């Protein structure tokens, strides 16, 4: 896969906006969490966007991360390779496993976002969503500081009996207003001008 040359005009402006979304402070927090979660064997990247991309690009660190969060180890074979399609395959294995773990499709990055470095902010978003789900599930596999991620809300399902549902149909909620004391006195017929009386 060939790298693209520099972009100009509108394409450059769009790429600049995408690059502005990347958060260096979030990078530090995510790296710290991944190292805590996976162990020191995954190493640490060089500081900065390019170091972060190079660290995650082959997909090995990501696959290790998802395997430490899941009990059944969704990615069976993790191997470091310099071949582009092998690296991209491992990234897509991570994405599939993360989706099964509970990360919503809208929070997922595309394989090329990481591999070609097109949108590393999307990679950060996916990792944040993954951490949030791990904290929310509270299965004991999460390692790190839970305050780094927000806890997702749980479903609060309510079941009502048929009698309760029928009873609720006859109640007029207060937000609908009240008709107590209302009459039609003083209403004029349609089409007539409003009568203004001077005392």
N, C-alpha and C positions, 0 to 999 in steps of 0.2 A: 504494500500500500504506500503510495507516494505521498509525501507531505506537501501541503499546499504552500504556495508562496505568500507574501504579505498581501493583505487585503487593503483596498482603498475605498474612499467615498463612503456610501451608505453602509457597506459591509464592514468597514473599519469602525464606524460609529456603533453599529450593533455589537460587534465583538468587544469594543471598549466598555459598553454598558454591561455586558455579561461578565467581563473581568472585574468590574467594580464591585460586583456582588460577593466576590471571594473575600472571606474574613480571616486574616492572619491569626487573630486571637482564638477563633474557633478551631483553626488548624492545630494550634498548640494543645488545646483541650482534647480534641479528637485523637491526636497522636498519643497523648498521655493515657487516654482511656484504652486505646487499642493495645498499647504495650502492657498495661495493667491486666487487661482481659486475656491476652494471648500469651503473655510471658515475654521475657527479654530476648527470646530466640528470634523474634521478628525484627529486631534491630530498631533503629530510629532513623528517620529521614533527615536530610539536610534541611535547615530552616528555609522557608519560602515555598512558593507555589510549585516551582519546578521540582524541588526535592520531594514534596508531598506526592506529586504525580508520579515521579520515578519510583517511589517506594511502593505505591499501590498498583502501578501499571501492569505488572505481570499477573495480578490477581491472586497471588499466593497469600498475601497478608489478609486480603478480604475473605478468602475461603477459610483461613485459620480462624478468623473472627467469627464467622457464622457457625463454624463447627464447635467453637467453645460455648456459644449461646444455646445450641440445640443439643438435646440428649442423643438423638439418633444419627448425628453427624451426616448432614445432607450431601456434602461434597466428599466422596469416598477417596478420590485420588488427587492429591495436590502435588504438582511437580513444577519446578522452575524450568522454564524454557525460554530460549531467545527467539523462537519462531512466533511471528505476529499472530497467526490464527490460533495457536495454542494459548497465548496470553489472553486473547479476546474470548476464547471459549471458557477459560477459567473465570473471567469477569462475568460472563453471562450465566455461568453456574452459580456464582454468588448472588446475582440478581434474582434468579429463579428461587433459590433457597430463601432469600430475604422476603420475597413475595409470599412464599409458603409460611414463613415465620409470622407474617402479619403486616409487613410494610405495604402501604397503599401504592397502587401503580402511579398515582400523580406525584408521589414523593421519590420515585425511582429516577436514577440517571440512565442515560443510554450508554452503551458500551463505548462508543466513540467519544463521548463526553470526557471519559477518563483516559482512554488509550491515546487519543490525539490531543488531549488537553483543551478541548473546545469549551467545556463548561465545568470547571472544578468546583464551582459553588453548588452545582446540582449534586456532585459527589458528597459534599459536606452535608447537604440537606438529607440525602439518603442515609448517611451514617448517623445523623441526629435522630431521624425517625426510627432507625434500628435501635439505637440506645434507649429512646423513649419507650418503645415497645418492650424491650428487655426489662426496664425498670418497672413498667406497669404489670408485666406478667408475674414478676416476683417469684420465679421458680427456683431461685438459689444459684443459678448459673451466672448471674451478673456480678462482675467484679469491678470495683471502682467506686467513685463518689456518686450516689444517686442524685445529688443536687445539680449535677452537670446537665441533666436531662429533665424535661418536664414530664409529668406523669399523665398519661392519657386517661380520659374519663371512661368509666365502665358503664355498660348498659344498665339502666335501672328500669327493668320491665315490670309493668303492673298488669295483673289479670283481674278483671271484674266479672262478677257473675251476671247472668241475664237479667236478674231482678234489679241489680244495681244500675245496669245500663238503661233499663226501662224507666227507672226512677229518675235518672238524670235527664231524660228527654222532656220531662214536665217542668223542670226548673229553668227559670229565666235568669241568666247570669246578670249580676249588677252592672257589668260593662255594657249591657244592652240598654240600660236606662230603666226607668220606671214609668208605668202608665197610671199610677195612683193619682186621683184628683184631676185627670185630664178629661176635658169635654170639648165639644166642637163649638161652644158658644163663642161668639165674636169672630167667627170665620166668615169671610166674604165669599161671594160666588166667584167663580173663575172669570177672568177677563175684566173685572171691574177694577178701577183704580183704588188705591189705598185711601181710606178716608182719614184726613187729618183734621182734628177738631181743635179749635182754640178755646180755652176756658173762659 
